């Protein structure tokens, strides 16, 4: 089991993020009730030509709850790549939190996955580049969610 973590700063107070994050997920929910999240990572980050990226959709199950101290919203998240393939499932959580500055908050993804392609081949791939792809993909996903929250917040002010 490998762990992946990523955090992104949100340009809004935690209360606004808590109110808007469910709307971000609802906008991505299909007719079957499944949240579809597009995952992508620019491969330029790994020395490949600019404009080339790895993309894969995932079917996500997201459930809102609270953390152990009942201080922060937590979203239990599990996803499986749409259509299967040699991509890992992820089990984890999304956490909204803030620190001293009440005008901003943070969204964190903390999850685990099994490297794809079997134990030996998958472990070798994960050790060389797979884990870097997982970390970068998580960061890009959080950036996309942060952008969606900003757009919803801006629409609220109109």
Secondary structure, DSSP 8 states (H G I E B T S, - for coil): -EEEEEEEEESS-HHHHHHHHHHHHHHTB-TTS-EEEEEEEEGGGGTS-TT-EEEEEEEEEEEEEE-TTS-SEEEEEEEEETT--S---EEEEEEEE--S-TT-EEEEEEEEE--SS-HHHHHHHIIIIIHHHHHHHHHHHHHHHHHHHHHHHHHHH-
